[in-house]
């Protein structure tokens, strides 16, 4: 394991444009279960009944029952050592940007500034009627769905529901980053949900080293992954950061 971590560290240190793709696995250690896991949101709510945009448009009060449970998970969560390690790598100028499938705002809370959100952010609210946008902290959510202060419409979290498109800017910017990357960290994701699943392949096709960090093997592992570091990312990412710091001292 140490040799794999060192190999990954040297690849990142030798890169010019290293990016990361993150999924639900990086936030599990912050207390947010994968929505698809046994304890996840979809074990309590049918996603087609509660998480499709047409369901929200038909009956937003009903859908807010699910949203309140979602917010209970994300608002109380705090960045874990994996998030903090990525923030440190950005401060050290080794990590240029993160493309995340998560909606929990934990990368930003840890200190990352260059974050592309494929599925939106549960800490923001938007009005589907007039387009007004709010920070979730603008409202005291006490079991009552928040209403737009401009037109009175019940607000929707700024997350991508089923039936909605990935934000165009996020999609285009992520593809550009992948095309220009010479190293990519794939962290806490099986990379099977399109279009995020295409990011590692685009990067690999343009010559990037693919460093996968997951608790178990994925479809990437035996196909395009160059370095596979197995284990909880709350442990392996800090180990990678420590290795980079150690190797940097050797060179100084």
N, C-alpha and C positions, 0 to 999 in steps of 0.2 A: 504493500500500500504506500509506504513512504516513497518508493521509487516512482510510482505513478503520480503521486502528488508533486514530486520534484520535477518530473517530466512536464506536467501541466503548468507548473510555476514558470519554468523556463520558456515554454511556448507563449505564455501570456507576456512575460517580460520582453520577449523578442518580437512581439506584435506591435503594430502601429494602430490598428483599429480592432480592438477586442470588444465584442458585445456579449450580452447575455439574454437568453430566453428563459423566463421563469413561469412556473405553473403552480398549482395548488400545493404541491409537495413542500415548497419552501415556507408555507405559512401554517402547516400542520402543527409545527412546534410552537406556534404562537396561539394555539388553541382553536384554530379554524379548520374543521374537518373538510376534506374534499367533498364537494356537493354530492358526488356520485358514490361516496363510501357508505358503509352501513350506518354510520352516525351522521351522515350529511343531510343537507336540506331536502334532497330529492327522496329520501326515505320517509319524510313526513308529508311532503307536498308533491303531487304529480306535476312535473314541470310543464306539461302541455296544458294543464288546467290553470296553473298559477304563474307561469313564467313566460307565457307567450304574449306578444304585444297586443294581439286582438282581445285576449282575456282582460288585460289591463284597461283597454279602451272601453270594453263593455261594462266592467264592474271594478273600478279602481279601489273601492272600499274593501271588497273581498280580497283583492290581491295584496293590499297593505297588511293583512294578517300575516302573510308570508314575509313581507318586507320587514316588518317589525322584528321577526325572528332573525332574519338576515342581519339587520342592523345591530341586534344584540350581540351577534358574533363578531362583527367587524369593528364596532365602536369601542369595545373593551379590549381588543387585541393590541399587543405591543410588539414592536420588531424583536425578532430573536437573533441569536448570533450569526445566522446565515445572512439575514438582511444587513446587519451591521458590517459584516465582512465585505459585502458588495459595495456598501457606501464608502468603506475605507479604500477599496480598490479604485473607486471613482476619484476620491480625493488625491490618491497617489498618481492619477492620470493613466492608470493601466486599463481601466474599464471606461469605454466611451459612452455607452448607452445600454439601457435595459428595455427589452420588449417583454411586457408581462401580460399574462392572461388573467391575472388576479384583479379583483376590484376592491381590495382591502386598504389601499393607501399606505401599506407598511413600508414599501421602498422609499417613498417620500418622507415618511416619519423617521426612517433610519438616517436620512440625509442625502439620498440620491436625488440629483436634480434632473438628470436626463432620462426620463422614464416615458416610454410610449405604452399607452394602455389600450390593448385590443378590445377589452370588454367593458371599458368605462370605469367609473369610480363611485362606490356606494356613499362616499362622503359628500357628494354633490347632488343637487336636485334640479330638475328642469320642468318647465311647463310645456306640455304638448300643444297648448292652444295659442299662447302668445310668444313662446320662446324664451321667457324669463328664466334666469339661472340663479341658484342660491347655494350657499354653503349649508350643509346639514346643521351646523351649529347655530344657524340663524333662527332655528325653530326649537321649541321645547316639545319634543315628541313624547306625549304622555298617552299613547294609545289612540290618538286621533290623527288621521292622515293630514299632513300639512297642505294648505291651500295657497295658491299663487296670490301674492299681495297686489298684483296688477289686475288680474281678471277673475280671481276666485276659483279657478280650476284646481282640482286635486293634483298635486305634483307627483312626478315620477322620479325615482332615483336615476341618475345619469349612468345607468348600466345597460348593456346590450341585452335585451330580451330576445327570446326565440322569435324569429320572424323579422328581426331588425338586421340591418347591415352593420358590419364592422365600420367604425368611422373611417372615412376615405383617407384623411390625412395620416391616421395611424397606419393604415395598410400601406400606403405609398412610402411613407418614411421608413417603415420597418423593412420593406423590400430594398430600398436604397442602402440602408445600413447593412443588410445581409450581403448585398452585392459587393460592398466595399470592405467587408470584414476579412481579416486574416486569421482571426481566432474567434470562436464562439463557445460560450459556456451554456450548456443546456441543463437547467437545474429544476428538479422537482416537477418534471412533466414527462409524460409518455409521448408527447408530440404526435398525437393521432387526430386532434380536432383541427380541421382546416378553418381558416387559412394559416393559423399560427404554426401548424405542423410543417408547413412548407419552408419556414425560415431557415432551419438547419440545412436543408437540402440546397437552398439557394446559396447559402454561405459556402457549403462544401463544393458546389459546382464552380464557385469562383476562387477556389484554392484555400479556403479557411481550414484551420485545424479545429476539429470538433471535439470538445471536452465535455463529456456527459457526466453529470453528478446526480445519481438517483439511488433510491433505496433498493431497487431491483432492476434487472435488465428490462429493456424496452425494445420496440421494433428498430430503434436507431442503433442499438448496441452492436448487433451483428451485421449492420449494413454500412453506415457512414461514420460511426463513432471511431475516433482515433485513440482517445484516452478515456477509459471508463473508470470512474472512482465511485465505488459502491459504499453506501452507508447513509445515515441521517445527515442531511445537509447542514443541520445546526452544528455538526461536528466536523464534517469534511471541508466545508468552506472556510471556517476559521483556521483549520490545519493548512489549507492552501494559502491563505493570507500570511500565516506565520512563515511558511516556506519562502514565499516571495520576499518577505521582509528580511529573512536570513540570507537569501541569495543576493539581495540588494546590498547588504552590508559587506558581503565578500567582495563585491565589485567596487565599493567606494574606498 
